[in-house]
Amino acid sequence: MEDTNIDDSGDKIREKEIAPALIAVHPTHQSVAVAVGSDLRVFNIQEGCAVTLVDENDVAERKPSTNLHKDSIRAIRYGANGKLFVSAGDDKLVKIWATDSWHCISTVESEKRVSAVALSSDGSFVCYADKFGVVYVVDTEGFSGKQTSNNKKGTPILSHYCSIITSLEFSPDGRFIISADRDFKIRVTVFPKNPLDGAHEIQSFCLGHTEFVSCLAFVCSQDYPQGLLVSGSGDSTVRMWDFISGSLLDTCVVGNEAGFLESDGKEDECLPAVTDLCATNDGSLVAVALQSFPGIILLSCNICARSLSVLQVISISEEAFIPTSLGSASIEQFLWMVMGVSSLRSSDSISLARVRVLSGFCKSSIATVEYKASILDDKDIPGGESILQKLQGTLSIQKQVFSSAAEAVKTAMRNLLIKKQYSADKREYRKRGRNDRKNKHR
C-alpha cells in the first residue's frame, strides 16, 4: 500500500484510508485496550476505571494527551506477561508502555508506516514491521516503568522484500518469529540469541494460501506445548500448519462452510476475507472474524488429529456488527470483539467503535454437541457501562450510524491489502514522486 496517490489533475495527494478499530486484552484480564484512528483507549477492569495514558514527550511539548499518536494506529499488543504494551501505526511511531503505570517508556521512530508488532515471550524484545516488508527489533533492557526513553532505535533483522507484512507472532517457546505478508507467504525464522545481529536462519515457509495472509495465531495444549500455527487469508480459508516443517495440515473454507458468499455483481464471486483470528488458551477453539459477516465463526481445533471444523456460527445481525478485531485473556472465558472505523482525513468524520463480548470462549471438558457460546448483553460484560463509555466513546450508537459504519468496514477490509493496479504512466509518475529515495553507494 503506497504512501501517495495521483488524482485526475496530476496533483500528488495522500491516499485516504479508513482505519479499522483494534482491540487487545491483558493476558490476565486486568485491562482492555481499543484503538480507533489515532485514539488509544484503555480501561482497567480490576479497578473498574478508565486509564490515563501518560507520554512525557507530549507533556513536555504541551500536546493534548488524547493525541498520543498523530495518525491511524495499525497495531496494538500486550506482552505475554502483561508488563508491556505496544502501539504503532501510520505516524511511523512505535510506543512502548509500562502497564503498571501506563507511562510511555519509549518511543521508537520507524522509517516507514508500521503494519504489525510482536513482543518476545520474556518481554526482552519488541519487533515491528513496516509497509516495505522489513522487520525491526528493539531491545527493552533498561526500560523503567516511568522514565521515557527515545534513545532506542529499531535494528532490521529480516525482510520480505517490498511486500507488506500483515502479521507478526512469536512461537509459544520463543524460538521462532513468524511473519506473514500480502503476497500469500508465511515465513518462519529462527529468532537468534542476539537478534540485534540479524535473524538470518529461515526454518520454513508455509505456502498454500491463494490470497494475502491477514492474520496468524497459535493453538497449543498441555500435551502439545510447541503448538501449531493457524492462519487466515483473503482466500476465505483458515489453515493449520506444522510450522517447523512448513507442512499444511488442514484447511477450513469458513466462507463456504458457514454458508456465506459475497457477490460483487460480476461473473466472478469472491468469498469474504478472514480479518482476524483468536484462539483459546487450551487450543480447543479458534474464533474467526470475516470481512462482511455480522458476527463470528467458532472453529473446533483438534490438535491431536490436526484438524479444524466449524463448531458454531454466531450472528449479531440485529446491529450489523462486523468485528474488525478480536482479543481474549488466558485466564477468562471471554472473547472481546470490536467493530469500528475512523477516517482521519475527513473533517466531518468521527471515530466509531462498538464493543461486544462473547461468553463461553473455552471448550475444554465440554462435549462438542453440548457446547454453546453466547453474546453478553451490555449490562453483563465485565466493567459494564463504564467500560463501554471509555472504549466506545459513547453508550448509545444510532442504528443508521451502525449501518454506515458496517459498509465502511466492508470497504476498508476489502481494500486494505488488495494490490492496486496502475497504468504505466501513473506508475512512472509515482516512482518519481516517492519520498523514500535510497542513497546510492559507489
C-alpha positions in Angstrom: 0.0 0.0 0.0 1.7 3.1 -1.2 2.0 6.4 0.6 0.9 8.6 -2.3 -1.7 8.6 -5.0 -2.5 10.7 -8.1 -5.8 12.4 -8.8 -7.1 13.3 -12.2 -5.4 16.7 -12.2 -2.0 15.1 -11.6 -1.6 16.5 -8.1 0.0 14.2 -5.6 -2.1 13.5 -2.5 -2.0 11.2 0.4 -4.3 8.2 -0.1 -7.4 8.4 2.0 -7.6 5.2 4.1 -10.1 4.0 6.6 -8.5 2.5 9.7 -10.4 -0.5 11.3 -10.7 -0.5 15.1 -8.4 -2.8 17.1 -8.8 -4.5 20.4 -6.3 -6.1 22.8 -6.9 -7.8 26.2 -4.4 -8.1 29.0 -3.3 -11.8 29.4 -4.7 -11.9 33.0 -7.8 -9.8 32.1 -6.6 -6.8 34.1 -7.4 -4.3 31.3 -8.7 -3.9 27.7 -7.4 -1.6 25.1 -9.1 -0.3 22.0 -7.5 1.7 19.2 -9.6 3.6 16.6 -7.9 6.0 14.3 -5.3 7.8 16.3 -7.2 7.4 19.6 -5.9 4.8 22.1 -8.4 3.9 24.9 -7.6 1.7 27.9 -9.9 0.5 30.7 -8.7 -1.1 33.9 -11.2 -4.0 34.6 -9.8 -4.9 38.0 -10.1 -1.4 39.4 -13.2 -0.5 37.3 -11.9 2.7 35.9 -10.6 4.3 32.8 -6.8 4.5 32.4 -5.0 7.8 31.8 -2.1 7.3 29.4 1.0 9.5 30.1 3.5 10.3 27.4 6.3 12.5 28.9 7.1 13.9 25.4 3.6 15.1 24.9 3.6 16.7 28.4 6.9 18.4 27.7 5.6 19.8 24.4 2.2 20.6 25.9 0.4 18.4 23.5 -3.1 17.1 24.3 -3.0 13.7 26.0 -5.7 12.4 23.7 -3.4 12.7 20.7 -0.6 10.4 21.7 -0.5 9.1 18.1 -0.8 11.5 15.3 -2.2 9.2 12.7 -4.1 5.9 12.5 -2.9 3.1 14.9 -2.5 -0.1 12.9 -1.2 -2.5 15.6 -1.6 -2.9 19.4 -0.3 -5.8 21.5 0.2 -6.8 25.2 3.3 -8.8 26.0 2.9 -12.4 27.2 3.4 -11.4 30.8 1.3 -8.3 30.5 4.0 -5.9 31.7 4.4 -4.1 28.4 2.0 -2.8 25.8 2.9 -1.6 22.3 1.0 0.6 19.9 2.2 1.7 16.4 0.9 2.8 13.1 0.8 5.4 10.3 2.6 8.1 12.2 5.7 5.9 12.0 6.0 5.8 15.8 6.2 2.7 17.9 5.2 3.5 21.5 6.1 1.1 24.3 4.0 1.4 27.5 4.5 0.1 31.0 1.1 -1.3 32.0 1.6 -0.8 35.8 1.7 2.9 35.4 0.6 3.4 31.7 3.6 5.7 31.1 5.1 5.6 27.6 8.6 4.3 28.4 10.0 4.5 24.9 9.0 6.0 21.5 10.8 4.5 18.5 10.7 6.2 15.2 10.2 3.9 12.2 11.4 4.8 8.7 8.0 3.7 7.2 4.5 3.2 8.4 4.2 0.3 10.8 1.8 -2.6 10.0 2.4 -5.2 12.7 4.1 -5.6 16.1 5.1 -8.5 18.4 6.7 -9.0 21.8 9.0 -11.8 22.7 7.7 -14.2 25.4 10.0 -12.9 28.1 9.4 -9.2 27.1 13.1 -8.6 26.2 12.4 -7.6 22.6 9.8 -5.7 20.7 9.6 -6.4 17.0 7.7 -4.3 14.4 7.2 -4.5 10.7 6.8 -1.7 8.2 4.9 -1.5 4.9 8.1 -2.1 2.9 8.4 -5.6 4.3 11.2 -5.0 6.8 11.1 -6.4 10.4 12.9 -4.4 13.1 13.8 -5.3 16.7 14.2 -3.1 19.8 15.9 -4.3 23.0 13.8 -3.4 26.0 16.6 -3.8 28.5 17.0 -0.8 30.8 13.5 0.5 30.4 11.9 1.7 33.6 8.2 2.0 34.4 8.0 5.8 34.4 11.1 7.1 32.6 10.6 7.9 28.9 13.5 6.9 26.6 13.8 7.9 23.0 17.4 6.6 22.5 16.4 3.2 21.3 16.4 2.6 17.5 15.0 -0.3 15.6 17.5 -2.7 14.1 16.5 -4.5 10.9 16.6 -8.3 11.3 14.8 -9.7 8.3 12.9 -8.6 5.2 10.1 -9.8 2.9 11.4 -7.6 0.1 8.8 -4.9 -0.5 5.7 -6.9 0.5 3.6 -5.5 3.3 3.9 -7.6 6.4 0.4 -8.2 7.8 1.1 -10.1 11.0 4.0 -11.0 13.4 3.9 -13.7 16.0 6.4 -15.3 18.3 6.1 -19.1 18.7 5.0 -20.2 22.2 8.5 -21.3 23.2 10.0 -18.1 21.8 12.4 -20.0 19.4 10.8 -18.6 16.2 9.3 -15.4 14.8 6.6 -15.9 12.2 5.8 -13.2 9.6 3.0 -13.1 7.1 2.7 -10.9 4.1 0.4 -9.6 1.4 1.9 -11.9 -1.2 0.5 -15.1 0.3 3.6 -16.1 2.2 4.2 -17.2 5.8 7.9 -17.2 6.8 9.2 -19.0 9.9 12.5 -17.6 11.1 14.7 -18.8 13.9 14.9 -16.0 16.5 18.6 -15.8 17.5 20.0 -15.3 20.9 21.4 -12.0 19.8 18.7 -10.6 17.4 20.5 -7.3 17.1 22.9 -9.1 14.8 20.1 -10.1 12.5 17.9 -13.2 12.0 19.4 -15.0 9.1 18.2 -18.6 9.5 14.9 -19.5 7.9 13.3 -22.5 9.4 10.5 -22.9 6.8 7.9 -21.3 4.6 4.2 -22.2 5.0 2.8 -21.9 1.4 -0.7 -22.6 0.2 -2.9 -19.5 0.6 -4.1 -18.1 -2.7 -4.6 -14.5 -1.4 -3.0 -12.2 1.2 -2.4 -13.7 4.6 -4.2 -11.4 7.0 -3.6 -12.9 10.5 -1.8 -15.6 12.5 -2.4 -17.4 15.8 -1.0 -20.3 17.7 -3.0 -23.3 19.2 -1.3 -25.3 21.8 -2.2 -27.6 24.7 -0.5 -29.3 27.7 0.1 -32.4 25.6 1.5 -30.3 22.7 3.1 -27.2 24.2 5.1 -26.4 21.0 1.7 -25.7 19.3 0.5 -25.5 15.7 0.1 -22.4 13.6 -3.3 -21.2 12.2 -3.6 -18.5 9.6 -6.4 -16.5 8.0 -6.4 -15.2 4.5 -8.2 -13.2 1.8 -9.0 -16.5 0.2 -11.6 -17.1 3.0 -9.8 -20.0 4.5 -8.3 -20.8 7.9 -5.3 -23.2 7.5 -3.4 -25.2 10.1 0.3 -25.7 9.8 3.2 -27.7 11.3 5.3 -24.5 11.2 8.5 -26.4 11.9 8.4 -28.2 8.6 6.0 -25.8 6.8 3.5 -28.7 6.2 -0.1 -27.8 5.6 -2.2 -30.0 8.0 -5.8 -28.9 7.3 -7.9 -26.2 5.5 -11.3 -24.9 6.6 -13.1 -22.8 4.0 -15.0 -20.7 6.5 -16.9 -18.7 3.9 -18.4 -21.7 2.3 -18.8 -24.0 5.3 -20.6 -21.2 7.3 -22.9 -20.6 4.3 -21.8 -17.0 3.5 -21.0 -15.9 0.0 -20.4 -12.4 -1.2 -21.0 -11.3 -4.8 -19.7 -8.2 -6.4 -22.3 -8.4 -9.2 -19.9 -9.6 -11.7 -19.4 -13.0 -13.2 -16.8 -13.9 -10.6 -17.9 -14.3 -7.0 -15.5 -13.7 -4.1 -15.6 -15.1 -0.6 -15.1 -12.7 2.3 -11.6 -12.4 3.7 -10.7 -13.6 7.1 -9.8 -10.4 9.0 -8.8 -11.7 12.5 -8.2 -14.9 14.5 -8.2 -15.5 18.2 -7.5 -18.9 19.9 -8.4 -20.1 23.4 -5.6 -20.8 25.9 -6.2 -24.5 25.7 -6.1 -24.6 21.9 -9.6 -26.1 21.6 -11.3 -23.1 19.9 -10.5 -20.6 17.2 -12.7 -17.5 16.7 -12.8 -16.2 13.2 -13.9 -12.7 12.0 -14.9 -12.4 8.4 -14.8 -9.2 6.3 -18.6 -8.9 5.7 -20.2 -11.3 8.2 -22.1 -9.7 11.1 -20.9 -12.0 13.9 -18.1 -14.6 14.3 -17.5 -18.2 13.4 -16.1 -20.6 16.1 -13.9 -23.4 14.8 -13.2 -26.6 16.8 -9.5 -27.3 16.8 -8.3 -30.9 17.4 -4.6 -30.6 17.9 -4.1 -34.4 18.2 -6.0 -35.1 15.0 -4.5 -31.9 13.5 -7.9 -30.8 12.2 -10.2 -27.8 12.1 -14.0 -27.8 11.7 -16.9 -25.3 12.0 -18.4 -25.6 15.5 -20.8 -22.7 15.8 -21.8 -19.7 13.7 -22.9 -16.7 15.9 -24.8 -14.0 14.1 -25.2 -10.4 15.6 -27.2 -9.2 12.6 -29.6 -7.0 14.7 -26.7 -4.5 15.0 -24.9 -5.2 11.7 -22.0 -5.9 14.0 -19.0 -6.8 11.8 -15.9 -7.3 14.1 -12.7 -5.7 12.9 -10.6 -7.2 15.7 -10.7 -9.9 18.4 -9.0 -10.5 21.7 -9.1 -12.7 24.8 -7.3 -13.3 28.1 -5.6 -16.6 29.0 -7.5 -17.0 32.3 -11.0 -16.0 31.4 -13.7 -17.4 29.1 -14.5 -14.2 27.3 -13.9 -13.2 23.7 -13.7 -9.5 23.2 -14.7 -8.0 19.8 -14.7 -4.5 18.4 -16.2 -3.1 15.3 -15.1 0.4 14.4 -13.6 2.7 11.7 -12.0 6.1 11.6 -11.3 8.3 8.6 -8.8 10.9 9.9 -8.6 12.9 6.7 -12.3 13.8 6.6 -13.0 16.9 8.7 -16.6 15.8 9.4 -15.8 12.2 10.4 -15.8 10.9 13.9 -14.2 7.7 15.4 -16.7 5.0 15.9 -16.3 1.8 18.0 -18.7 -0.8 19.3 -17.5 -3.4 21.8 -19.2 -6.8 22.3 -18.3 -9.8 24.5 -18.8 -13.5 23.9 -19.0 -15.8 27.0 -18.1 -19.4 27.0 -14.9 -19.0 24.9 -13.5 -22.3 26.2 -14.3 -25.8 25.2 -12.1 -28.0 27.4 -14.1 -30.8 29.2 -17.2 -29.8 27.2 -18.6 -32.2 24.6 -18.9 -30.7 21.2 -22.5 -31.5 20.8 -23.3 -29.7 24.0 -21.2 -26.6 23.5 -22.9 -23.3 23.1 -21.3 -19.8 23.3 -23.4 -16.6 23.6 -23.1 -12.9 23.3 -23.4 -11.0 26.5 -25.8 -8.1 27.0 -24.0 -4.8 27.6 -25.0 -4.7 31.3 -23.5 -8.1 31.8 -20.0 -7.5 30.3 -17.0 -7.1 32.7 -16.9 -3.4 33.5 -20.5 -2.7 32.5 -21.4 0.7 31.2 -18.2 2.3 32.4 -16.0 0.2 30.1 -18.3 0.8 27.2 -18.3 4.6 27.8 -14.5 4.5 27.7 -13.8 2.1 24.9 -16.7 3.1 22.6 -16.6 6.8 23.4 -20.4 6.7 23.9 -23.0 4.3 25.3 -25.7 4.8 22.6 -25.0 4.4 18.9 -27.8 5.1 16.4 -28.7 2.2 14.0 -28.2 4.4 11.0 -24.7 5.2 12.1 -24.1 1.4 12.6 -25.2 0.7 9.1 -22.9 3.3 7.6 -20.1 2.0 9.7 -20.7 -1.5 8.6 -20.4 -0.5 4.9 -17.3 1.4 5.7 -15.8 -1.7 7.5 -16.6 -3.9 4.5 -14.9 -1.5 2.1 -11.9 -1.0 4.4 -11.3 -4.6 5.0 -11.8 -5.5 1.3 -9.3 -2.9 0.1 -6.7 -2.9 2.9 -4.4 -5.5 1.4 -5.5 -5.7 -2.2 -2.8 -4.7 -4.6 -3.6 -1.6 -6.6 -3.2 -1.6 -10.3 -1.8 1.4 -12.1 -1.2 2.3 -15.7 2.5 2.5 -16.9 2.3 6.3 -16.9 0.9 6.6 -13.4 3.5 4.0 -12.2 6.4 6.1 -13.5 4.9 9.3 -12.1 4.6 7.7 -8.7 8.2 6.4 -8.8 9.5 9.9 -9.5 7.5 11.3 -6.5 8.4 8.7 -4.0 9.8 10.1 -0.7 11.9 7.0 0.1 14.8 7.6 -2.2 17.8 5.5 -1.3 21.3 6.7 -1.0 23.4 5.4 -3.8 26.8 4.0 -2.9 29.5 3.5 -5.4 
